[in-house]
Amino acid sequence: MPELHGIVDDNEEEDAAPQQNHFFGLDLDELCAYKTIKSVRMRDTRLGLLYWSSVLIVLLYVVLYALGINRMHQYHDSGVGAVITSLKGKATFKGKAYDEADLAFHPASAHGTFLATRILTVRGQKVDHCIDYTQRCNCKDGPDCSVGVGGHFCKRLAWCPSLGDGNTGTSPPPPSSAEVITLEGLGRVELDIVSGISFPGIGSQFFVTGGSKGSVNPFKNETIESLLQRVQPPVKLEDVVSGGALIGVSFLWNCDVVEDCEPAVAVRRLDQTGFSEPRSWQYAGKDGGLLRDTVVAFGIRILVDSSGTGRRTSPTLVLVQLGSGLALLQLAAWFTDFAMLHLFSATLRHRYVEFKIIETRDYSDLRDRLDLLQQDEQSEARGLLGSWTGDAKDGDEDMDLGPTAGGHGGLGNAVLRGGLS
């Protein structure tokens, strides 16, 4: 029975032995072994706060700045905008009606429109010497110099009587032959602005203001008075009737091209001294001389533009940002280790080094030691052989170390029997 138990125990031990996973003679467990980093857990409040504060800063940078503000996980493309602006309505002056053909020099324009508020007309101008109010000069005070709204104006060859920036206000007044029309009822004139944008680099959709579900175009049938109220700060119509104004309307798009998008709108006043547009027509007089009619229209010039940036989420960029975030987390550990080993007191640094750094033996001369050990073993073996053979000479190649009548097995047998010391 003891022998039976011994046999059974031996079989059980053999069965319990781990089975090696071999593939074509290769140990797969050894070949595919997984290596991981062994960490040291430092129980220190200051180190913990420093590390987790650094981790929080990295997470805030990745989540808020990289992904939230800069949207670095998306492709970006500048938009190609388009706008169309038109005016409709009427104004009056002394019982006369003026429609958009009279009020708007550009009734429909791709960059905005112009609405006349005050029109000055001089008919029958001819070339002569007079004070030219269309261009300033450096003349001195005198009969050949006049001071107008824009500065000093000199007498020279010009279209006379002259009508320009220098005499379209109140000082000096326009020529006595000038016709002045100050329009009324302009606040009811309606303005239509249609704007859109596309981002051809990342999508083919064309976005239009008010085109999203549940949205309307805020500049559909917009009156001039309400448009001026959108300016920051608001502008009163009566303040710009005499001198005009330059108003900028900007449609600013920030779109994800896979969703509906509507623009933000900024309305600003861009001028400092007003705005006017001159026009003239030349024709032959009764005496055959060349004459000209000049019109200077003050009014509200509306500049419209549509611009913005489109974006589209990219799985590749998402992975890039996640990878960079994980890489940046290593900075938190590096910064904590640097502070632990360099910025704390000498006593604490010494204690941290004991846990953080493990010194090994110096194995740089291990190969030299192995060579010396092999030489010592060979020398000792040659000494043992020489003492046993006695008269053996160098070069005796036929020396017999096998079993002989007196040797009883030779050197190996003597060593086993303890014959050599």
Order of alpha helices (4+ residues) and beta strands (2+ residues): alpha-beta-beta-alpha-alpha-beta-beta-beta-beta-alpha-beta-beta-beta-beta-beta-beta-beta-beta-alpha-beta-beta-beta-beta-alpha-alpha-alpha-alpha
